[in-house]
């Protein structure tokens, strides 16, 4: 039995969500925000990346609705936008507690070389 177009759309959207979490720096930003609001400078220090890189990842996460921001004076604080994102992270922790070693060693999930964009 073929899957419906509605199911196909849901699967494609789910794949995009997980692609959003697939970048190590972006995931590190999300994990940091799971512990509370942070400024870009705070995130740069926590994840060990550059300010432009962290800002770019925040822009991506914000565009997807996973992160929101709150200006306060000259500063901007970022946070996880909904409890469901935190639920997903908590579920991922549980899955990794059980399967993390096998995921880490899985030859089919090797990190691919970055593709060049024209």
Jmol script that loads the backbone (N, CA, C; Angstrom):
load data "model"
ATOM      1  N   UNK A   1       0.839  -1.170   0.000  1.00  0.00           N
ATOM      2  CA  UNK A   1       0.000   0.000   0.000  1.00  0.00           C
ATOM      3  C   UNK A   1       0.893   1.246   0.000  1.00  0.00           C
ATOM      4  N   UNK A   2       0.624   2.162  -0.894  1.00  0.00           N
ATOM      5  CA  UNK A   2       1.413   3.390  -1.012  1.00  0.00           C
ATOM      6  C   UNK A   2       1.035   4.365   0.096  1.00  0.00           C
ATOM      7  N   UNK A   3       1.993   5.191   0.495  1.00  0.00           N
ATOM      8  CA  UNK A   3       1.682   6.184   1.522  1.00  0.00           C
ATOM      9  C   UNK A   3       0.959   7.364   0.877  1.00  0.00           C
ATOM     10  N   UNK A   4       0.105   7.976   1.645  1.00  0.00           N
ATOM     11  CA  UNK A   4      -0.676   9.099   1.134  1.00  0.00           C
ATOM     12  C   UNK A   4       0.195  10.335   0.986  1.00  0.00           C
ATOM     13  N   UNK A   5      -0.287  11.294   0.217  1.00  0.00           N
ATOM     14  CA  UNK A   5       0.472  12.539   0.038  1.00  0.00           C
ATOM     15  C   UNK A   5       0.570  13.295   1.357  1.00  0.00           C
ATOM     16  N   UNK A   6      -0.449  13.173   2.205  1.00  0.00           N
ATOM     17  CA  UNK A   6      -0.403  13.821   3.519  1.00  0.00           C
ATOM     18  C   UNK A   6       0.718  13.219   4.358  1.00  0.00           C
ATOM     19  N   UNK A   7       0.817  11.898   4.357  1.00  0.00           N
ATOM     20  CA  UNK A   7       1.872  11.219   5.095  1.00  0.00           C
ATOM     21  C   UNK A   7       3.231  11.564   4.502  1.00  0.00           C
ATOM     22  N   UNK A   8       3.320  11.599   3.177  1.00  0.00           N
ATOM     23  CA  UNK A   8       4.578  11.946   2.503  1.00  0.00           C
ATOM     24  C   UNK A   8       5.022  13.352   2.899  1.00  0.00           C
ATOM     25  N   UNK A   9       4.073  14.296   2.960  1.00  0.00           N
ATOM     26  CA  UNK A   9       4.396  15.661   3.373  1.00  0.00           C
ATOM     27  C   UNK A   9       4.866  15.696   4.829  1.00  0.00           C
ATOM     28  N   UNK A  10       4.209  14.933   5.694  1.00  0.00           N
ATOM     29  CA  UNK A  10       4.601  14.882   7.105  1.00  0.00           C
ATOM     30  C   UNK A  10       6.002  14.294   7.254  1.00  0.00           C
ATOM     31  N   UNK A  11       6.297  13.265   6.479  1.00  0.00           N
ATOM     32  CA  UNK A  11       7.613  12.644   6.528  1.00  0.00           C
ATOM     33  C   UNK A  11       8.675  13.636   6.042  1.00  0.00           C
ATOM     34  N   UNK A  12       8.391  14.347   4.959  1.00  0.00           N
ATOM     35  CA  UNK A  12       9.346  15.331   4.428  1.00  0.00           C
ATOM     36  C   UNK A  12       9.586  16.455   5.434  1.00  0.00           C
ATOM     37  N   UNK A  13       8.529  16.915   6.081  1.00  0.00           N
ATOM     38  CA  UNK A  13       8.676  17.966   7.086  1.00  0.00           C
ATOM     39  C   UNK A  13       9.460  17.454   8.286  1.00  0.00           C
ATOM     40  N   UNK A  14       9.184  16.230   8.714  1.00  0.00           N
ATOM     41  CA  UNK A  14       9.942  15.625   9.822  1.00  0.00           C
ATOM     42  C   UNK A  14      11.410  15.484   9.479  1.00  0.00           C
ATOM     43  N   UNK A  15      11.707  15.094   8.243  1.00  0.00           N
ATOM     44  CA  UNK A  15      13.105  14.972   7.818  1.00  0.00           C
ATOM     45  C   UNK A  15      13.794  16.335   7.863  1.00  0.00           C
ATOM     46  N   UNK A  16      13.084  17.391   7.461  1.00  0.00           N
ATOM     47  CA  UNK A  16      13.665  18.737   7.532  1.00  0.00           C
ATOM     48  C   UNK A  16      13.949  19.131   8.979  1.00  0.00           C
ATOM     49  N   UNK A  17      13.031  18.787   9.883  1.00  0.00           N
ATOM     50  CA  UNK A  17      13.241  19.081  11.298  1.00  0.00           C
ATOM     51  C   UNK A  17      14.522  18.422  11.791  1.00  0.00           C
ATOM     52  N   UNK A  18      14.682  17.139  11.502  1.00  0.00           N
ATOM     53  CA  UNK A  18      15.864  16.429  11.979  1.00  0.00           C
ATOM     54  C   UNK A  18      17.132  16.898  11.269  1.00  0.00           C
ATOM     55  N   UNK A  19      17.039  17.321  10.011  1.00  0.00           N
ATOM     56  CA  UNK A  19      18.188  17.931   9.344  1.00  0.00           C
ATOM     57  C   UNK A  19      18.593  19.205  10.070  1.00  0.00           C
ATOM     58  N   UNK A  20      17.602  19.931  10.579  1.00  0.00           N
ATOM     59  CA  UNK A  20      17.890  21.147  11.338  1.00  0.00           C
ATOM     60  C   UNK A  20      18.693  20.868  12.592  1.00  0.00           C
ATOM     61  N   UNK A  21      18.477  19.734  13.196  1.00  0.00           N
ATOM     62  CA  UNK A  21      19.215  19.350  14.402  1.00  0.00           C
ATOM     63  C   UNK A  21      20.499  18.585  14.072  1.00  0.00           C
ATOM     64  N   UNK A  22      20.738  18.279  12.802  1.00  0.00           N
ATOM     65  CA  UNK A  22      21.863  17.434  12.414  1.00  0.00           C
ATOM     66  C   UNK A  22      23.211  18.141  12.465  1.00  0.00           C
ATOM     67  N   UNK A  23      23.231  19.457  12.392  1.00  0.00           N
ATOM     68  CA  UNK A  23      24.497  20.180  12.455  1.00  0.00           C
ATOM     69  C   UNK A  23      24.973  20.223  13.902  1.00  0.00           C
ATOM     70  N   UNK A  24      26.207  19.801  14.188  1.00  0.00           N
ATOM     71  CA  UNK A  24      26.692  19.760  15.575  1.00  0.00           C
ATOM     72  C   UNK A  24      26.653  21.117  16.285  1.00  0.00           C
ATOM     73  N   UNK A  25      27.021  22.178  15.595  1.00  0.00           N
ATOM     74  CA  UNK A  25      26.991  23.494  16.247  1.00  0.00           C
ATOM     75  C   UNK A  25      25.566  23.923  16.532  1.00  0.00           C
ATOM     76  N   UNK A  26      24.674  23.715  15.569  1.00  0.00           N
ATOM     77  CA  UNK A  26      23.271  24.095  15.775  1.00  0.00           C
ATOM     78  C   UNK A  26      22.672  23.293  16.924  1.00  0.00           C
ATOM     79  N   UNK A  27      22.991  22.013  16.996  1.00  0.00           N
ATOM     80  CA  UNK A  27      22.477  21.195  18.094  1.00  0.00           C
ATOM     81  C   UNK A  27      23.062  21.651  19.427  1.00  0.00           C
ATOM     82  N   UNK A  28      24.335  22.017  19.439  1.00  0.00           N
ATOM     83  CA  UNK A  28      24.948  22.526  20.671  1.00  0.00           C
ATOM     84  C   UNK A  28      24.265  23.814  21.120  1.00  0.00           C
ATOM     85  N   UNK A  29      23.890  24.666  20.183  1.00  0.00           N
ATOM     86  CA  UNK A  29      23.161  25.893  20.510  1.00  0.00           C
ATOM     87  C   UNK A  29      21.813  25.543  21.134  1.00  0.00           C
ATOM     88  N   UNK A  30      21.110  24.596  20.547  1.00  0.00           N
ATOM     89  CA  UNK A  30      19.801  24.196  21.081  1.00  0.00           C
ATOM     90  C   UNK A  30      19.958  23.614  22.481  1.00  0.00           C
ATOM     91  N   UNK A  31      20.967  22.757  22.693  1.00  0.00           N
ATOM     92  CA  UNK A  31      21.191  22.189  24.026  1.00  0.00           C
ATOM     93  C   UNK A  31      21.487  23.285  25.038  1.00  0.00           C
ATOM     94  N   UNK A  32      22.279  24.272  24.638  1.00  0.00           N
ATOM     95  CA  UNK A  32      22.586  25.382  25.550  1.00  0.00           C
ATOM     96  C   UNK A  32      21.316  26.153  25.887  1.00  0.00           C
ATOM     97  N   UNK A  33      20.488  26.394  24.897  1.00  0.00           N
ATOM     98  CA  UNK A  33      19.238  27.132  25.133  1.00  0.00           C
ATOM     99  C   UNK A  33      18.244  26.317  25.959  1.00  0.00           C
ATOM    100  N   UNK A  34      18.398  25.010  25.952  1.00  0.00           N
ATOM    101  CA  UNK A  34      17.522  24.166  26.773  1.00  0.00           C
ATOM    102  C   UNK A  34      17.738  24.448  28.258  1.00  0.00           C
ATOM    103  N   UNK A  35      18.907  25.005  28.601  1.00  0.00           N
ATOM    104  CA  UNK A  35      19.197  25.338  29.995  1.00  0.00           C
ATOM    105  C   UNK A  35      18.772  26.764  30.344  1.00  0.00           C
ATOM    106  N   UNK A  36      18.220  27.486  29.374  1.00  0.00           N
ATOM    107  CA  UNK A  36      17.712  28.830  29.645  1.00  0.00           C
ATOM    108  C   UNK A  36      18.162  29.835  28.605  1.00  0.00           C
ATOM    109  N   UNK A  37      17.641  31.038  28.743  1.00  0.00           N
ATOM    110  CA  UNK A  37      17.945  32.112  27.796  1.00  0.00           C
ATOM    111  C   UNK A  37      19.441  32.399  27.747  1.00  0.00           C
ATOM    112  N   UNK A  38      19.900  32.742  26.551  1.00  0.00           N
ATOM    113  CA  UNK A  38      21.302  33.086  26.348  1.00  0.00           C
ATOM    114  C   UNK A  38      21.400  34.202  25.318  1.00  0.00           C
ATOM    115  N   UNK A  39      22.457  35.017  25.462  1.00  0.00           N
ATOM    116  CA  UNK A  39      22.819  35.991  24.435  1.00  0.00           C
ATOM    117  C   UNK A  39      23.757  35.304  23.453  1.00  0.00           C
ATOM    118  N   UNK A  40      23.956  35.892  22.287  1.00  0.00           N
ATOM    119  CA  UNK A  40      24.881  35.315  21.318  1.00  0.00           C
ATOM    120  C   UNK A  40      26.260  35.152  21.943  1.00  0.00           C
ATOM    121  N   UNK A  41      26.727  36.167  22.664  1.00  0.00           N
ATOM    122  CA  UNK A  41      28.052  36.082  23.295  1.00  0.00           C
ATOM    123  C   UNK A  41      28.142  34.898  24.252  1.00  0.00           C
ATOM    124  N   UNK A  42      27.079  34.635  24.991  1.00  0.00           N
ATOM    125  CA  UNK A  42      27.055  33.486  25.904  1.00  0.00           C
ATOM    126  C   UNK A  42      27.163  32.180  25.119  1.00  0.00           C
ATOM    127  N   UNK A  43      26.411  32.103  24.014  1.00  0.00           N
ATOM    128  CA  UNK A  43      26.411  30.890  23.199  1.00  0.00           C
ATOM    129  C   UNK A  43      27.756  30.666  22.529  1.00  0.00           C
ATOM    130  N   UNK A  44      28.385  31.741  22.070  1.00  0.00           N
ATOM    131  CA  UNK A  44      29.712  31.634  21.460  1.00  0.00           C
ATOM    132  C   UNK A  44      30.676  30.989  22.450  1.00  0.00           C
ATOM    133  N   UNK A  45      30.651  31.455  23.693  1.00  0.00           N
ATOM    134  CA  UNK A  45      31.535  30.905  24.727  1.00  0.00           C
ATOM    135  C   UNK A  45      31.185  29.450  25.040  1.00  0.00           C
ATOM    136  N   UNK A  46      29.899  29.144  25.105  1.00  0.00           N
ATOM    137  CA  UNK A  46      29.481  27.784  25.475  1.00  0.00           C
ATOM    138  C   UNK A  46      29.761  26.753  24.392  1.00  0.00           C
ATOM    139  N   UNK A  47      29.487  27.104  23.142  1.00  0.00           N
ATOM    140  CA  UNK A  47      29.628  26.102  22.079  1.00  0.00           C
ATOM    141  C   UNK A  47      30.988  26.157  21.393  1.00  0.00           C
ATOM    142  N   UNK A  48      31.779  27.192  21.703  1.00  0.00           N
ATOM    143  CA  UNK A  48      33.123  27.271  21.146  1.00  0.00           C
ATOM    144  C   UNK A  48      33.160  27.525  19.655  1.00  0.00           C
ATOM    145  N   UNK A  49      32.281  28.366  19.184  1.00  0.00           N
ATOM    146  CA  UNK A  49      32.237  28.703  17.774  1.00  0.00           C
ATOM    147  C   UNK A  49      32.322  30.218  17.617  1.00  0.00           C
ATOM    148  N   UNK A  50      32.379  30.675  16.393  1.00  0.00           N
ATOM    149  CA  UNK A  50      32.487  32.116  16.150  1.00  0.00           C
ATOM    150  C   UNK A  50      31.124  32.793  16.251  1.00  0.00           C
ATOM    151  N   UNK A  51      31.147  34.088  16.488  1.00  0.00           N
ATOM    152  CA  UNK A  51      29.901  34.861  16.578  1.00  0.00           C
ATOM    153  C   UNK A  51      29.103  34.793  15.272  1.00  0.00           C
ATOM    154  N   UNK A  52      29.733  34.964  14.092  1.00  0.00           N
ATOM    155  CA  UNK A  52      28.941  34.867  12.861  1.00  0.00           C
ATOM    156  C   UNK A  52      28.316  33.480  12.667  1.00  0.00           C
ATOM    157  N   UNK A  53      29.051  32.432  13.044  1.00  0.00           N
ATOM    158  CA  UNK A  53      28.538  31.076  12.904  1.00  0.00           C
ATOM    159  C   UNK A  53      27.336  30.851  13.826  1.00  0.00           C
ATOM    160  N   UNK A  54      27.462  31.236  15.087  1.00  0.00           N
ATOM    161  CA  UNK A  54      26.364  31.070  16.043  1.00  0.00           C
ATOM    162  C   UNK A  54      25.160  31.907  15.610  1.00  0.00           C
ATOM    163  N   UNK A  55      25.407  33.131  15.182  1.00  0.00           N
ATOM    164  CA  UNK A  55      24.313  33.997  14.732  1.00  0.00           C
ATOM    165  C   UNK A  55      23.582  33.388  13.536  1.00  0.00           C
ATOM    166  N   UNK A  56      24.330  32.799  12.615  1.00  0.00           N
ATOM    167  CA  UNK A  56      23.713  32.146  11.464  1.00  0.00           C
ATOM    168  C   UNK A  56      22.845  30.970  11.869  1.00  0.00           C
ATOM    169  N   UNK A  57      23.332  30.179  12.821  1.00  0.00           N
ATOM    170  CA  UNK A  57      22.539  29.041  13.296  1.00  0.00           C
ATOM    171  C   UNK A  57      21.285  29.524  14.037  1.00  0.00           C
ATOM    172  N   UNK A  58      21.428  30.582  14.819  1.00  0.00           N
ATOM    173  CA  UNK A  58      20.252  31.139  15.497  1.00  0.00           C
ATOM    174  C   UNK A  58      19.227  31.644  14.493  1.00  0.00           C
ATOM    175  N   UNK A  59      19.685  32.282  13.423  1.00  0.00           N
ATOM    176  CA  UNK A  59      18.770  32.769  12.382  1.00  0.00           C
ATOM    177  C   UNK A  59      18.007  31.605  11.757  1.00  0.00           C
ATOM    178  N   UNK A  60      18.695  30.506  11.513  1.00  0.00           N
ATOM    179  CA  UNK A  60      18.053  29.313  10.957  1.00  0.00           C
ATOM    180  C   UNK A  60      17.006  28.767  11.923  1.00  0.00           C
ATOM    181  N   UNK A  61      17.404  28.608  13.176  1.00  0.00           N
ATOM    182  CA  UNK A  61      16.483  28.066  14.187  1.00  0.00           C
ATOM    183  C   UNK A  61      15.284  28.983  14.410  1.00  0.00           C
ATOM    184  N   UNK A  62      15.514  30.277  14.341  1.00  0.00           N
ATOM    185  CA  UNK A  62      14.425  31.242  14.508  1.00  0.00           C
ATOM    186  C   UNK A  62      13.484  31.199  13.307  1.00  0.00           C
ATOM    187  N   UNK A  63      14.035  31.106  12.101  1.00  0.00           N
ATOM    188  CA  UNK A  63      13.212  31.040  10.894  1.00  0.00           C
ATOM    189  C   UNK A  63      12.311  29.801  10.897  1.00  0.00           C
ATOM    190  N   UNK A  64      12.806  28.732  11.496  1.00  0.00           N
ATOM    191  CA  UNK A  64      12.023  27.485  11.589  1.00  0.00           C
ATOM    192  C   UNK A  64      11.032  27.513  12.751  1.00  0.00           C
ATOM    193  N   UNK A  65      11.107  28.536  13.602  1.00  0.00           N
ATOM    194  CA  UNK A  65      10.192  28.630  14.731  1.00  0.00           C
ATOM    195  C   UNK A  65      10.621  27.843  15.953  1.00  0.00           C
ATOM    196  N   UNK A  66      11.840  27.312  15.951  1.00  0.00           N
ATOM    197  CA  UNK A  66      12.297  26.503  17.077  1.00  0.00           C
ATOM    198  C   UNK A  66      12.881  27.349  18.200  1.00  0.00           C
ATOM    199  N   UNK A  67      13.312  28.565  17.849  1.00  0.00           N
ATOM    200  CA  UNK A  67      13.921  29.500  18.793  1.00  0.00           C
ATOM    201  C   UNK A  67      13.242  30.847  18.628  1.00  0.00           C
ATOM    202  N   UNK A  68      13.108  31.567  19.714  1.00  0.00           N
ATOM    203  CA  UNK A  68      12.591  32.935  19.649  1.00  0.00           C
ATOM    204  C   UNK A  68      13.562  33.841  20.396  1.00  0.00           C
ATOM    205  N   UNK A  69      13.379  35.141  20.186  1.00  0.00           N
ATOM    206  CA  UNK A  69      14.278  36.078  20.839  1.00  0.00           C
ATOM    207  C   UNK A  69      13.501  37.145  21.589  1.00  0.00           C
ATOM    208  N   UNK A  70      14.228  37.791  22.507  1.00  0.00           N
ATOM    209  CA  UNK A  70      13.640  38.842  23.338  1.00  0.00           C
ATOM    210  C   UNK A  70      14.671  39.954  23.480  1.00  0.00           C
ATOM    211  N   UNK A  71      14.408  41.106  22.812  1.00  0.00           N
ATOM    212  CA  UNK A  71      15.334  42.220  22.984  1.00  0.00           C
ATOM    213  C   UNK A  71      15.193  42.829  24.376  1.00  0.00           C
ATOM    214  N   UNK A  72      16.326  43.206  24.936  1.00  0.00           N
ATOM    215  CA  UNK A  72      16.337  43.904  26.227  1.00  0.00           C
ATOM    216  C   UNK A  72      17.442  44.961  26.146  1.00  0.00           C
ATOM    217  N   UNK A  73      17.025  46.191  25.933  1.00  0.00           N
ATOM    218  CA  UNK A  73      18.008  47.252  25.715  1.00  0.00           C
ATOM    219  C   UNK A  73      18.777  46.967  24.441  1.00  0.00           C
ATOM    220  N   UNK A  74      20.101  46.950  24.557  1.00  0.00           N
ATOM    221  CA  UNK A  74      20.950  46.686  23.397  1.00  0.00           C
ATOM    222  C   UNK A  74      21.276  45.204  23.242  1.00  0.00           C
ATOM    223  N   UNK A  75      20.740  44.386  24.107  1.00  0.00           N
ATOM    224  CA  UNK A  75      21.012  42.951  24.066  1.00  0.00           C
ATOM    225  C   UNK A  75      19.793  42.200  23.545  1.00  0.00           C
ATOM    226  N   UNK A  76      20.055  41.020  23.006  1.00  0.00           N
ATOM    227  CA  UNK A  76      18.985  40.126  22.561  1.00  0.00           C
ATOM    228  C   UNK A  76      19.204  38.782  23.232  1.00  0.00           C
ATOM    229  N   UNK A  77      18.170  38.281  23.862  1.00  0.00           N
ATOM    230  CA  UNK A  77      18.219  36.984  24.521  1.00  0.00           C
ATOM    231  C   UNK A  77      17.442  35.972  23.684  1.00  0.00           C
ATOM    232  N   UNK A  78      18.032  34.811  23.494  1.00  0.00           N
ATOM    233  CA  UNK A  78      17.402  33.741  22.718  1.00  0.00           C
ATOM    234  C   UNK A  78      16.945  32.642  23.660  1.00  0.00           C
ATOM    235  N   UNK A  79      15.869  31.971  23.267  1.00  0.00           N
ATOM    236  CA  UNK A  79      15.321  30.874  24.075  1.00  0.00           C
ATOM    237  C   UNK A  79      14.625  29.867  23.161  1.00  0.00           C
ATOM    238  N   UNK A  80      14.414  28.679  23.687  1.00  0.00           N
ATOM    239  CA  UNK A  80      13.627  27.664  22.990  1.00  0.00           C
ATOM    240  C   UNK A  80      12.199  28.195  22.916  1.00  0.00           C
ATOM    241  N   UNK A  81      11.566  28.059  21.758  1.00  0.00           N
ATOM    242  CA  UNK A  81      10.267  28.704  21.548  1.00  0.00           C
ATOM    243  C   UNK A  81       9.079  27.946  22.135  1.00  0.00           C
ATOM    244  N   UNK A  82       9.215  26.643  22.356  1.00  0.00           N
ATOM    245  CA  UNK A  82       8.065  25.899  22.882  1.00  0.00           C
ATOM    246  C   UNK A  82       8.528  24.693  23.680  1.00  0.00           C
ATOM    247  N   UNK A  83       7.688  24.241  24.595  1.00  0.00           N
ATOM    248  CA  UNK A  83       8.063  23.071  25.412  1.00  0.00           C
ATOM    249  C   UNK A  83       8.246  21.807  24.578  1.00  0.00           C
ATOM    250  N   UNK A  84       7.616  21.740  23.413  1.00  0.00           N
ATOM    251  CA  UNK A  84       7.744  20.544  22.575  1.00  0.00           C
ATOM    252  C   UNK A  84       9.173  20.343  22.092  1.00  0.00           C
ATOM    253  N   UNK A  85       9.895  21.438  21.863  1.00  0.00           N
ATOM    254  CA  UNK A  85      11.300  21.319  21.464  1.00  0.00           C
ATOM    255  C   UNK A  85      12.096  20.702  22.612  1.00  0.00           C
ATOM    256  N   UNK A  86      11.812  21.143  23.834  1.00  0.00           N
ATOM    257  CA  UNK A  86      12.478  20.551  25.003  1.00  0.00           C
ATOM    258  C   UNK A  86      12.096  19.086  25.169  1.00  0.00           C
ATOM    259  N   UNK A  87      10.840  18.756  24.902  1.00  0.00           N
ATOM    260  CA  UNK A  87      10.397  17.360  24.959  1.00  0.00           C
ATOM    261  C   UNK A  87      11.185  16.504  23.968  1.00  0.00           C
ATOM    262  N   UNK A  88      11.410  17.040  22.774  1.00  0.00           N
ATOM    263  CA  UNK A  88      12.164  16.313  21.753  1.00  0.00           C
ATOM    264  C   UNK A  88      13.602  16.071  22.212  1.00  0.00           C
ATOM    265  N   UNK A  89      14.215  17.081  22.808  1.00  0.00           N
ATOM    266  CA  UNK A  89      15.579  16.922  23.322  1.00  0.00           C
ATOM    267  C   UNK A  89      15.638  15.883  24.436  1.00  0.00           C
ATOM    268  N   UNK A  90      14.655  15.908  25.311  1.00  0.00           N
ATOM    269  CA  UNK A  90      14.592  14.936  26.408  1.00  0.00           C
ATOM    270  C   UNK A  90      14.422  13.522  25.856  1.00  0.00           C
ATOM    271  N   UNK A  91      13.565  13.381  24.841  1.00  0.00           N
ATOM    272  CA  UNK A  91      13.375  12.070  24.209  1.00  0.00           C
ATOM    273  C   UNK A  91      14.676  11.612  23.544  1.00  0.00           C
ATOM    274  N   UNK A  92      15.386  12.535  22.903  1.00  0.00           N
ATOM    275  CA  UNK A  92      16.662  12.188  22.268  1.00  0.00           C
ATOM    276  C   UNK A  92      17.667  11.701  23.306  1.00  0.00           C
ATOM    277  N   UNK A  93      17.698  12.352  24.466  1.00  0.00           N
ATOM    278  CA  UNK A  93      18.589  11.904  25.541  1.00  0.00           C
ATOM    279  C   UNK A  93      18.274  10.470  25.946  1.00  0.00           C
ATOM    280  N   UNK A  94      16.986  10.142  26.051  1.00  0.00           N
ATOM    281  CA  UNK A  94      16.589   8.785  26.441  1.00  0.00           C
ATOM    282  C   UNK A  94      16.992   7.770  25.370  1.00  0.00           C
ATOM    283  N   UNK A  95      16.780   8.114  24.101  1.00  0.00           N
ATOM    284  CA  UNK A  95      17.168   7.206  23.018  1.00  0.00           C
ATOM    285  C   UNK A  95      18.679   6.998  23.025  1.00  0.00           C
ATOM    286  N   UNK A  96      19.434   8.086  23.196  1.00  0.00           N
ATOM    287  CA  UNK A  96      20.891   7.978  23.199  1.00  0.00           C
ATOM    288  C   UNK A  96      21.417   7.227  24.418  1.00  0.00           C
ATOM    289  N   UNK A  97      20.713   7.315  25.533  1.00  0.00           N
ATOM    290  CA  UNK A  97      21.130   6.555  26.714  1.00  0.00           C
ATOM    291  C   UNK A  97      21.075   5.061  26.419  1.00  0.00           C
ATOM    292  N   UNK A  98      20.127   4.651  25.598  1.00  0.00           N
ATOM    293  CA  UNK A  98      19.973   3.237  25.251  1.00  0.00           C
ATOM    294  C   UNK A  98      20.798   2.847  24.025  1.00  0.00           C
ATOM    295  N   UNK A  99      20.806   3.705  23.005  1.00  0.00           N
ATOM    296  CA  UNK A  99      21.382   3.339  21.712  1.00  0.00           C
ATOM    297  C   UNK A  99      22.574   4.188  21.284  1.00  0.00           C
ATOM    298  N   UNK A 100      23.015   5.105  22.130  1.00  0.00           N
ATOM    299  CA  UNK A 100      24.044   6.059  21.740  1.00  0.00           C
ATOM    300  C   UNK A 100      25.334   5.440  21.248  1.00  0.00           C
ATOM    301  N   UNK A 101      25.796   4.392  21.910  1.00  0.00           N
ATOM    302  CA  UNK A 101      27.056   3.769  21.494  1.00  0.00           C
ATOM    303  C   UNK A 101      26.930   3.215  20.089  1.00  0.00           C
ATOM    304  N   UNK A 102      25.844   2.534  19.802  1.00  0.00           N
ATOM    305  CA  UNK A 102      25.653   1.955  18.465  1.00  0.00           C
ATOM    306  C   UNK A 102      25.467   3.046  17.416  1.00  0.00           C
ATOM    307  N   UNK A 103      24.781   4.118  17.779  1.00  0.00           N
ATOM    308  CA  UNK A 103      24.619   5.241  16.849  1.00  0.00           C
ATOM    309  C   UNK A 103      25.988   5.836  16.538  1.00  0.00           C
ATOM    310  N   UNK A 104      26.784   6.049  17.570  1.00  0.00           N
ATOM    311  CA  UNK A 104      28.118   6.641  17.404  1.00  0.00           C
ATOM    312  C   UNK A 104      28.990   5.772  16.499  1.00  0.00           C
ATOM    313  N   UNK A 105      28.887   4.458  16.610  1.00  0.00           N
ATOM    314  CA  UNK A 105      29.734   3.543  15.850  1.00  0.00           C
ATOM    315  C   UNK A 105      29.135   3.119  14.512  1.00  0.00           C
ATOM    316  N   UNK A 106      27.919   3.511  14.229  1.00  0.00           N
ATOM    317  CA  UNK A 106      27.221   3.061  13.017  1.00  0.00           C
ATOM    318  C   UNK A 106      27.945   3.542  11.752  1.00  0.00           C
ATOM    319  N   UNK A 107      28.411   2.619  10.927  1.00  0.00           N
ATOM    320  CA  UNK A 107      29.137   3.022   9.720  1.00  0.00           C
ATOM    321  C   UNK A 107      28.232   3.697   8.686  1.00  0.00           C
ATOM    322  N   UNK A 108      26.953   3.468   8.757  1.00  0.00           N
ATOM    323  CA  UNK A 108      26.032   4.077   7.795  1.00  0.00           C
ATOM    324  C   UNK A 108      25.701   5.525   8.136  1.00  0.00           C
ATOM    325  N   UNK A 109      26.019   5.955   9.354  1.00  0.00           N
ATOM    326  CA  UNK A 109      25.742   7.326   9.772  1.00  0.00           C
ATOM    327  C   UNK A 109      27.015   8.148   9.887  1.00  0.00           C
ATOM    328  N   UNK A 110      28.021   7.787   9.120  1.00  0.00           N
ATOM    329  CA  UNK A 110      29.260   8.572   9.117  1.00  0.00           C
ATOM    330  C   UNK A 110      28.958   9.994   8.703  1.00  0.00           C
ATOM    331  N   UNK A 111      29.741  10.900   9.259  1.00  0.00           N
ATOM    332  CA  UNK A 111      29.601  12.302   8.869  1.00  0.00           C
ATOM    333  C   UNK A 111      30.083  12.451   7.437  1.00  0.00           C
ATOM    334  N   UNK A 112      29.244  13.037   6.603  1.00  0.00           N
ATOM    335  CA  UNK A 112      29.601  13.258   5.212  1.00  0.00           C
ATOM    336  C   UNK A 112      30.417  14.524   5.068  1.00  0.00           C
ATOM    337  N   UNK A 113      31.246  14.528   4.043  1.00  0.00           N
ATOM    338  CA  UNK A 113      31.998  15.747   3.732  1.00  0.00           C
ATOM    339  C   UNK A 113      31.007  16.808   3.280  1.00  0.00           C
ATOM    340  N   UNK A 114      31.235  18.070   3.664  1.00  0.00           N
ATOM    341  CA  UNK A 114      30.327  19.135   3.257  1.00  0.00           C
ATOM    342  C   UNK A 114      30.285  19.256   1.731  1.00  0.00           C
ATOM    343  N   UNK A 115      29.095  19.543   1.234  1.00  0.00           N
ATOM    344  CA  UNK A 115      28.947  19.725  -0.212  1.00  0.00           C
ATOM    345  C   UNK A 115      29.158  21.203  -0.536  1.00  0.00           C
ATOM    346  N   UNK A 116      29.714  21.454  -1.682  1.00  0.00           N
ATOM    347  CA  UNK A 116      29.957  22.822  -2.118  1.00  0.00           C
ATOM    348  C   UNK A 116      28.719  23.349  -2.805  1.00  0.00           C
ATOM    349  N   UNK A 117      28.345  24.557  -2.455  1.00  0.00           N
ATOM    350  CA  UNK A 117      27.190  25.192  -3.094  1.00  0.00           C
ATOM    351  C   UNK A 117      27.685  26.172  -4.144  1.00  0.00           C
ATOM    352  N   UNK A 118      27.030  26.152  -5.263  1.00  0.00           N
ATOM    353  CA  UNK A 118      27.427  27.070  -6.341  1.00  0.00           C
ATOM    354  C   UNK A 118      26.833  28.440  -6.143  1.00  0.00           C
TER     355      UNK A 118
END
end "model"
wireframe off; spacefill off
backbone 0.3
color backbone group
